[in-house]
């Protein structure tokens, strides 16, 4: 099913996803900060496990924990932010534009 303009029924419709893009970016940055914070707090566990391998193991355990925590947090934050932005785009903002008549509209609920 293709999207059509409700006014002129033209299939030439452009969809803009400004809120989804902004939500994904903000969520990614927030998730990255939260992930790194949690990873640094949990770096003690990585350091404790790295004691077996000596000083290099402690360093690698802490750094890899921070990197992996930051990546996991960033991906999670990005996904949640994108879902929130998509809901805003779909139901609140008029994010579809008919290229023929210029009518802006939302998707039906």
C-alpha positions in Angstrom: 0.0 0.0 0.0 1.5 3.3 -1.1 1.0 6.5 0.7 -1.5 8.9 -1.0 -2.4 12.5 -0.4 -5.8 12.7 1.3 -6.7 15.9 -0.6 -5.7 15.1 -4.2 -5.0 11.3 -3.9 -1.6 11.8 -5.6 0.9 9.0 -4.9 3.8 11.6 -5.0 4.3 12.1 -1.3 7.5 13.0 0.5 8.0 11.9 4.2 10.2 13.9 6.5 11.5 12.3 9.7 13.0 15.3 11.6 11.9 14.2 15.1 13.1 10.6 14.5 16.5 11.8 13.4 16.8 14.3 16.3 15.5 11.7 18.8 18.0 9.1 17.6 20.9 11.5 17.9 20.0 12.8 21.3 19.3 9.2 22.5 22.6 8.0 21.2 24.5 10.7 23.0 22.6 10.2 26.2 23.0 6.4 26.0 26.7 6.8 25.3 27.2 8.9 28.4 25.1 6.6 30.5 26.9 3.5 29.2 30.3 4.9 29.8 29.3 6.0 33.3 28.0 2.6 34.1 31.1 0.9 32.6 33.5 3.1 34.5 31.6 2.3 37.7 31.7 -1.4 36.8 35.4 -1.1 35.8 36.3 -2.4 39.2 34.9 -5.7 38.2 36.9 -5.7 35.0 40.0 -4.7 36.9 39.4 -7.4 39.5 39.1 -10.0 36.7 42.2 -8.6 35.0 44.3 -9.0 38.2 44.9 -12.6 37.0 46.8 -11.2 34.0 48.6 -8.5 35.9 48.7 -4.7 35.3 48.1 -5.1 31.5 45.0 -7.2 32.3 43.7 -4.6 34.7 44.1 -1.8 32.1 42.6 -3.8 29.3 39.7 -4.9 31.4 38.8 -1.4 32.4 39.2 0.2 29.0 37.4 -2.6 27.1 34.6 -2.4 29.7 34.2 1.3 29.1 34.2 1.0 25.3 31.7 -1.9 25.3 29.5 -0.2 27.9 29.5 3.0 25.8 28.6 1.2 22.6 25.8 -0.8 24.2 24.4 2.4 25.9 24.6 4.3 22.7 22.8 1.7 20.6 20.1 1.4 23.2 19.6 5.2 23.6 19.6 5.6 19.8 16.9 2.9 19.4 14.7 4.4 22.1 15.1 8.0 20.8 14.3 6.9 17.3 11.1 5.2 18.4 10.0 8.3 20.4 10.8 10.5 17.4 8.9 8.3 15.0 5.8 8.5 17.2 6.1 12.3 17.3 6.5 12.3 13.5 3.6 10.0 12.9 1.0 11.4 15.3 2.0 15.0 16.2 4.0 16.6 13.4 2.7 16.9 9.9 5.6 15.1 8.4 4.1 14.1 5.0 4.1 16.5 2.1 2.2 16.0 -1.2 4.6 17.0 -4.0 1.6 17.8 -6.3 -0.7 20.1 -4.3 1.6 21.0 -1.3 -0.8 19.6 1.4 1.0 18.6 4.7 -0.6 15.7 6.6 -0.1 13.0 9.3 -0.7 9.3 8.8 -4.1 8.2 10.0 -4.2 6.8 13.5 
